[in-house]
């Protein structure tokens, strides 16, 4: 079905829903690379006006990737909750935007609506919103998950302690773990990107992290970010796996490029659940996404990269994850060219995921050949923390020496917590106080946390020995 809108006397026609969504998207290099971006600001404005007038019901009758060839589309359509959607079924995209910004949209009403929303609905809505709109609405959303700690509570900002090493050297990993714990990092997860995907090497890392967590009763969870099938094999060999990781995308073809399907993800979740390692809950999956992944695999079917990204959240939602994050600037400037585009994408991803009911974090990051720098990341980190982001990365000096990209440091998370009065997950915060790593400020003001002098010496020595 074609759509059209007239701007300044010129009638713009968009041949189908895919084209309308793509032309309405704020400018980014990936959509230009794919040949789907608007030709001009005027055409983009016309597409946004046409999109605002589009009934939300349209997304249930017209799909962007054919149902017959794509299991992600089938998941979206087959598991749509019509009863949850019913109170908003009469709305246009523009009406829905206005409702989200109103006081009638609150934590409870948005949460109840979530199962009735499709990724394309929320992607469309984001395309007609300013950055401040994305922040305001995302801040209203509350998504709580549990394993050994609790993610998503009000006034909390968690971190993934990311102790990567280019050769998986135990001493190097130990140094990063100790450094991160000293700065209150690691409540979301202590997660390593392994240098090799061999099952034996992955199991060594899993056992290493498990020994640290249990020796000191740290209320956190570990994850070695290997392929889901490697995690399944590690579980079959008796490895103490907490969270099962996988990168995911928004089309069946893109996921096939990752070597996965919905069935394989189901197997991974069931394998992790069988271990019953969570003490507070059974959210056992950790997913990462990122705008441009489907395009980079030539598996986007002519769909703009932001809509493809939102479709990945339907995959994540299916498996009730403990954590999800967009690695927003990692793929490179071919997809998000500069700091402005990275910032916009990060806010869009967070908004869309939270509306769909995901515990969304963000790897606030960029590659060294992008037109971005650490000041851009400071800006995005601050905006996302204001928007209620679940977690960020914590890496020594903001520089991942294994993956060779720039992200957020332990100090950056402390900055955001201090400026906005945010705390770690409650279980982890209690442990930090027990260990003398955190202490209350003399003023006694809630949320005003100071670092202790250092990690207690016996613990630091033992951690190094265990590693």
Protein Blocks (a to p, Z undefined) as FASTA:
>chain_A
ZZdddeehiacddfblklmmmmmpccdfklmmnopacfbfklmmmmmmmmmmpcfklmmm
pcfbdfklomklmmmmmmpcfklmmmmmmpcfklmmmmmmpmklcfklmmmmmmmpcfkl
mmmmmmmccfklmmmmmmmpccdddfkbcehiahiacddddfbdfklpaklmmmmmmmmm
mnopajlpccdddfbfcfklmmmmmmmmmmmmmmnopabdddddddfklmmmmmmnopac
fbdcddddfbfklmmmnopafklmmmmmmmmmmnopafkbccfbdcdddehjlmmnopnn
opafklmmmmmmmmmmmnopabdcddfklnojklmmblmlmmmmmmmmmmmmmmnopacd
ddddddfkbccdfklmmmmmmmmmmnopabdcddehhiafklopadddfklmmmmmmmno
pacdfklmmmmmmnomaccdfklpghiacddfbdcfklmmmmmmmZZ
